[in-house]
Every structure is written in structure tokens, then in C-alpha cells.
């Protein structure tokens, strides 16, 4: 039997004016976890869409199990043995687990569902992967991680040779990630090949057998993960240069307190107290459900609370409009749905938090609006062909820069960043980190709420650890942070 389950030869995909996939060739070995990495725009998504039949190649050959392969749509790809687990899960919350598993392949008699050996096989697969999931429960009652397992069970039961997973850990907790990894390893043992796409490089080293790097639509290299020295080697292959990732303490330690939070309590938070100094970068770290987002929402005036919050020695009244007027801005976790008007252009988005700067007597000064957009495109190096580009058509990293621009145009002295680099490639991450450091040098105070520990350790002057709504510990970053100790605390251990 051919040791390669998939062979990609001279694959090309052209769109008008751009070549998204440029003469890509590499093989994927049978029964392995093959990781696919690259910056946003590297060509990963286009390649996967070709493999799943969502789009058609311009030229090139794909061999599946030694035979030429071409799928005209995702259903056809699945019939030929390639299933995909997308970042946006393909489940129906209103149906039971069993109904989701059999959706589209039901057997009926006189309009009634009939239990068949096919159904039993799928249920047995689910039980082997995650016995705690009851087939009769509604999918809406499951966590994101368990919804993923339902999709994996459906793919395995359809006898897929290859399961493609696109950023499967983006919205699940550390313990759920470990469980998912166990399931992926079990799939590999049961003769299923997994193509694993992730921006989290630590996952590549923890899980992968092989890694393929793409850049600017081209294949850079395919290597055994064990032959990749470290993260920096992988990053250099991805972006063509070395990215510096290490905490650098400020030249002058901040001293002037700009924000005081005293005894804040609500439905999630329990007696939270801390302060933030002018020019300081403060990190809040915890796993999913720790209370990070809830804390940001309270300070921004979105949620009720008991306790006291002072900003610039003045009690803060609870409303977003007050927070913005006082100089506080929030970059939300869901940038597309909460941080941007995706149907508007860059020019239309940047001034929306401070329209009075570009208008008079209710009329917008178009030259000021245009100047603001051009200034921030230059200042934050937003990759675009002009200010009239719709933000929905920008990459994730550039969309995040537009959200930053909105906050800076609002003259914010305190920026709260909720998961500022989620779903962003390493090159864009590096640029965002440089922007944050520069803002700190300019005297802006930054609060980072993140579930990525390397981000917190490499960026923040002070670090607060949260667990189930409680402040469990505070640390001063001295470049000798103990990661194991931090994980011990945020998973419920004693500090």
C-alpha cells in the first residue's frame, strides 16, 4: 500500500489578479497528524477548500490513495473519504446528539425514523470517543469541545480516511484541548489521517508528526516535527524572518495610578481589587470561564456590579458612553461582530467612536475623515490598497488593527484588549505586540485579557491570575515567571 494517503502535485489556484496557491507540491503520509501552518493569506484556506471540493483548482493533480482525486463539492469529498471539522461548527443546536449524527442519512418508514445498524455504528463510535455524551441530549447543552467530538464521531463513522481540522482549539479550554488531543491520537491509531491547521505553534510540537509551512501561496517546506528545532525556526519559515518574542521591562517603571478597582463583585466576579498605572501593560490570565471578559465588561460599563472603580481619581459611572468619554476603550474578543462595522470601509470605521473630531453641526468633514483613515493606515501599517476597502475583506490581523485605530482615534488613555490576537497568525501577532509596546511607551495604559499564557508572559509588566471569578494571585514580571506554577493556580491549585 502507498505510504502516502494524499499527494499534491503542482497545485495552482488563480483568482482575477491574484494567484492564491502557487505551484504547491507535498505529500501527506497515512496515519499521521500532518500540521499545516502559515500566516493569514498564506494559501492554507484555499488549499483546504480545493481538497474539500468547495472550490476548483486552476491546475495541478491530487492523488488520494494513489488514485486521481477531484471533488465538485464537500458532500462528494466526504463520500470519497475526506471530512472537515470547520472552526464554525456544523451542528444544529435544536436537535439531539443522535439526530445530528444521522442528519442527512436518515432511514425512515412511513415518515418515522428507523433505528438501523448504521445508527448503532455511529452511536458506538461516539461512545468510544466520549462516553459522557448522551445521544438523547440536545446539542445546545454541550460545550464547544463536545460539539466538536460529535462532528468527529460523524466523520469517523462515515469511514473517512482523512479528517481536516481547522483551528479546533480556538474556543475551548486547556483541559478540553488535552481531551481533544487524546482523541486525535486515538484516530491516528485507528488508521485515520488528521490534517491539523492551527496558529498555536505549541500545539504543532505537542501533537504533530509532520508540518507543512506555506507562505504567500507557496509551499516553503514539509518536515518531521521532530526535526524542527523550536518555535523560532518554525516562525522564520512562516514569515521569512525571525520574530523576537521575549518580555522587555520598561526603561522607567510606571508609578502614577490611572485605574483603581476595589472589591468588584457581580454574578461572576468575587471581590476583585487591583490597580493599573499610566503606561503599564497589565495582563489578566485564566482559562475559559475564569472571568476575564466579565471583568472587562464591568470596567467598560456593560454589566452591573458592586464595589468601586476609579479612573483618573474620579469614580467611574457604569456605561460604555461614559467610559469612552473618560478615555477608556475596549477591543472586544469578537472583533467581527462587536468591534467592527464589517459592511463599512476602513474610512467609515476608524472615526465612529469620536465623530465630533471630524464633524461640525452634524455634518462630517470628509477631508478630516480621509486624513484620519490615512494616518492610522500608516501608523499601524494596515495592509490595504486604499481607505475605501471594506473591513470584511481584510485579514484577521488587519481587521484587529482597524479596531485598534478606532480606539486610538477616540483618544483613549486606557485600552482594554480582550483576546487581542485570537485567530491571528504569528506575523500579525508580532506587529500587534509592537503596537502595544509602542502605545505603552507613549503613556497609554494597556489591559490584556488573554487565555494564551506566552502572550501574557512576553507582554505584561504585571500579571493577575483568575480562577472562577476570583483573583488568585498577582505577579510582577521579572523574566523568571514559572509557567507550571501559573497553570497550577489557574486550574484551581493553591498559590
N, C-alpha and C positions, 0 to 999 in steps of 0.2 A: 504494500500500500504506500502511496505517495506520502512522505512525511509532511508535506505542505497541504493544509486544508484550503488555503486561498493563495493564489498567485496573481499579483497585479503587475501588468506589463505595459509600460509606455502610456499610462492613462493621462488623458487631456480633457479638460472641460473649459470651453470658451463661452464667455458672455460678450455682448456687444462692448467692445473697447477694453475688455479685461480677460486675462487668462487665469481662472481661479485655481485650476490644477494643471501643473506644467510638467508633462512627461514623467509621471511618477511611476516607479517600479520598486516593489519589495514583496517578500513572501511572508506568510503567517503560518507558523508550524502548528500541527494538530495537537490538541490537548494542552494548550499553553494559555497563559494570561498575557496577551500582547497589548502593551500600552501605546497610546497614540497621543503625542504632546506637540504643542506649538502655540504661538501667540494667537490671539483673535485675528482672523484674516489670513492664517497660515495655510488654509485649504482643508482642514480636518473635516469640517461640517460638509463641505462639498463632496469630499471623498466618500463620507458615510452615506450621503444622500444617493450617490451613484450605486453603492453597494446594496442599499435598501430599495432601489427602484423608484425613489421619489423624483429623481431627475435622470436624464440620459447622458451618457458620456459623448464627447465630441469624437474621440478616437481612443484606441488602445484596446487591450484584451484583459479580461478577468477569467481565471480558471478556478472553479470550485470543485474540489475533489478530483482534480485532473481534467475536468471537462469544462468547455467554454460556458461561461455564465453571463446571463443578461436578464434582469428583471424589469418589467414595464411598470410595476407599482409595488408598494410594500407588501400587499397580500401575496403577490406572486413570489417575492423574495422569501416570505415566510414559508410558502409551500415548498420552496427549494432548499430550505434549511437555515435561513438567516433571519433571526428575530432581533428586534431592537427595543431596548429599555431607554426611553427618552427622559430628559430632565423633567419635562411636564408629563406627569404620569397619565397613562391611557386607561383609567378606571372610571367606573360610574358609581359615585358615592351612594346613590339611592338604591342600588341593588345589593344583594347579599354577595358574600365572597364566592359561593358556588355559582351564582348567576353570572358574575363577572368572568369566572374561569371558563364557562361554557358559552359565553356570548359570541354569537355568530356561527356556532356549530351545534346548535340545539337539535335534539331528536324529539319529535312530537307525535302524539296520536290523538286525533280529533281535537287538535289545538292545545292539548295538555303536554307539558314536558314529561319525557320518559327517561327514567334512570337507566343508563346503559353502562357497559363495561368501559366505554370511553370516558364517561363522567367519573366513574370509580377510579380510573387510572390517574386522572388529573388530581382528584382529592388525595389519593395516596402520595402523589409527588409532593403536594403541598404539605402533607403531614410529615414527610421525610425531611423537608426543608425547615419547617417551623410548626411544630406540633401545637403550639399555644393558640394558633389561629383557628377559630371555629368556622367551618364552612357556612353555617347558617347566620352568622352575624353580618350586619350591614357594613359595607366597606367604609362608610363615613365614620365608623367608630374606631378605625385602625389608625395607627401612626403612619407617617410618610414611609418609614422603613418597612413596615409590614405591608403597606400597599405595594412597595417595590417587590417584596417577596411573592405576593400574589401574581404579579406580572412575570416574575422569573419562573414560577411554577407553571404558568400557562405556556411559556416558551419551551421549557424542558419537556412538558407533556406532548408538545407538538413535534418532538424529536428534532429540535434544532441542532445543527452541527456547530453553529456559531451564534453567540449572543453578544450583541453590541450594547455596551452600557455607556451612556453619555452623562458625565458628571453625576453619578448616582449618589454621592455623599454630600451634595451641595446643601441639603436641607435636613440632615439627620445628625443625631448626637454622637458623641465619641463611642459610647457603648454599642449603639446601633451600627456604627461603622464597623466595629470589630465583629459583630454578628454577620454583617453583610460579607465581610472578608472571608469568614469561615464558610459561608455558603458558596462563594466564588471558588474557593479551594476545593470544595466538595464537587462542584460542577466540573472542574478540571479533572478530578479523579474519575468522574463518570463520563469521560470522553467528550466533554463539551469545551469548545474553544471560546474564550472570552476576549473580545476587543474592548479595552478599557480606556476611556477618554477622561482626563482629569487635569485641572490646573494645579492641584495639590501635589507637589512633587514628592513629598514624603510618602504618599500612597503608592507611587510608582516603585519606590525602593522596597516598600513593605510587601507588595503584592505581585509585582510584575516578573515575568520570565524574560520577556523581550520588550524593547522600547523602540518605537519609530518616531523620529523627530522630523517635523515639517516646518518650512519657513518660506513665506512669500509664494505659496503654491507649489513649492518644490520639495522633493524628498532629500533631506540632509543626510540622515544616517539611520540604519537599523542595527542595534547592538543588543547583546545579552545585558540585562540589567546588572548582573554580577560583574560585568566588565566596565561599567560606568563608575568612575572614581567617587563622585559625590554630586551634590546638588549644583555646585558651581559649574562643573563640566557639562551637566545637562542644560543649565541655563545658557551657557555660552553657545552650545549647539542651537538652542532655540532662537536666540536673538542676535547671534553673531558677535557678541561681546560679553565681557564679564560684568556682572551686576554686583555691586558692593552691598552686602546685607549684614550689618552689624550696628548695634546701638552706639551712638556717639553722644556723650554727655554735653550739655550746653556749656559754652565758654564762661558765662556768668549765670550761676544758679538763680532761678526766679525767686522772688521774695514777696512781691505785692499780691495779696489775695484778691481775686476778682469774683469768685463764686464760693458761697458757703451754703452747705446743705446740712440741716440739723434735724435729726430724728424723723426723717420722712418715712411714713407708713401708709400703705393702702392695701387693696385686695391681694397684692403680690409682694410688695416690699415691706421689710420689717426693720424699722428703726435704723435707717441708713443715714450716716453722717460722714462728711468729708469736705475738703475744700480744694479749689483749683487756683493756681497762681497765674499771673499775667505772663504769657509766653511759655507756659508749661504744657507739655504733652502728657496727658493722663490717660491710662488705659484701664478699662473695666473688662475683666476676663471671667468667663464661666461657660458652662455647657448650655445646650438648648434648654430653655426653661429656667435659667438662673435668675432672670430679672433684669438683664441688661437693657433690652428695648423698653421695658416698663419704666426704668429709671430715666431714660432719655425722654420718654413721653411726658413724665411728670414735670421735669425741668422746663420742657417746651410748652407746658400748659395744656396738654391734650387729655390728661387723666386727673381725677381728683385725688387728694392726699391730705394727710395730717402731718404737721411739722412745719418747719420754716426753711425758706430758700431766700438767700440774699444775693443780689448781683450788683456789684459796684457799690456796696454798703447800703443798698436800697432793697426793701422787701419786694419780691417778685410776685406780681399778680398773675393768677393762672389763666393765661390764654395765649395762643400762638401769636396773635397780632401784637400783644404786649411784649412778648419775648423778642419778636423781630424788631419792634420799635426801640427796645432797650439795647439791642446789639447781639442777640443770640440767634443762631441759625442751625437748623437740623438737616443733615444729609441722611435721608431715611434708608432703611435696609432695602426696600423695594423701590429702586430708583425709577423704573419704568412706569409703575402705577402710582407712585406717591411723590416722586421728585421731579418729574418732567411732564410737559405737555407734548406728547410724542407727535401729535399732528402739526405742531408748530415748528418753525425753523429755529436755528441757533439764535438768530437775531430776535425772534419773538420770545424765546425762553429766558435769556440772560437777565432782562430788566424786571421780571414780573414781581420780585419781592421788594422792589423800591421804585415804583413807577414815577414817583414825584421827582426823581432825579432827571428824568427825560421828558417830563411833560409840564404844561402850564395851562391853567384854566380848563383842564380836561382834554387838552389836545396834545398828542405825542409829537415831540420834536424828532423827526426821522433822522436828521443828521446826528443827533446825540445818541439815538438808539443804535445807529450803524456804527458809530465810533466805539460805543461800549462793547458791541459784539467783536469788532476787530481787535480792540485792546486785549480782551480776555482770550481770544483765539491765539494771539501772540504770546501773552503772559503764561498761559497754561499749555501751550503747544498742542492745541486741539487739531487733530489731523482731519482736514476738510478741504473741499475745493471752493468754499465760499460761505458767507454768512446766511445764505438762503437754503442751506442744506437742512432737510427735515431731520430732527434728532433721532427719529426712529430708524434712520438709515446709517447712523454712526455705530461704531463698535462699542462694546460694553465699557471699555476704558475711556473712550472719548465722551460717551454719554455721562459718565461719572464726572469728567472734567467740566461739562456744562453745568451739572448740579453744583459743583464747587464754585463755578463762576457766578451763578445766581446768588449764592450765599455771600460771596465776597463783594458783589455789587450792592448788596444790602447793607454794607458797612458793618458786618458782624465782627465783634471782638472775641466772641466765643463760638467756635464751631463744634457741634456735636456730630460725630461720624459713626453711624450705625452700620457695621459690617462694610466698611468703605471699599474693600477690594474683592467682595464675593463675586465669583464668576468672571474675574478679570485675569488675563494672562500675566506672566511674570514681568514682561517688558513694561506693560501698562502699570502694573503694581509698583515697579521701581520709580516710574515717573510720578505716580500719586504720592509715594513716600517722599520723594524730593520736594514736591509741592508743599506737603505738610511740614517738613523741616524748615523750608523757607518761610512759611507763614509764621511758624514759631519764632524764628529769628526776627521777624518784623513786629513781634509783640502780640500776635494773636494767640489766644489760648485754645487748645485742642483737646477734646474728649473723644477717645476712640473706644467704641463698644464692639468687641470682636470675640468670635469663637475660634480664631486662629492664634494659637499661642506664639509661634515665631513672629507674627506681626506685632503682638503686644510687647514681646521681649526686645525686638530690634528697634522699636519706635519710641517707647514711652519712658518718661522720666520717673513717674510714679505709677504703681500698678495696684489696683484693688481687685480682690478675688471674691466672686459672688457664688452662692450656692442656695438654691431655692428661696431667693428673695432676701437672703441675709448677707451682710458684709462679713466675710470670714477672716480676711487678713488684708493688710496693706504692706506694700513693699517699696523700697526705694531702689531704683535700678542702678546697680553698681557693676554691671557687666559680669557678675558672677551669680546670676539667677539660677536656682535649682529647678529645672523643669519638672523633675519627678515629684518634688515637694509640692509644686503648684498643682499638678494633676491630682495628687493625693488630696489636697484641700478642696478643689472644686468638684470632686466626686464624693464629697461628704466626710472625708477624713479630718481628724483634728489638726489644727495649725500648731 
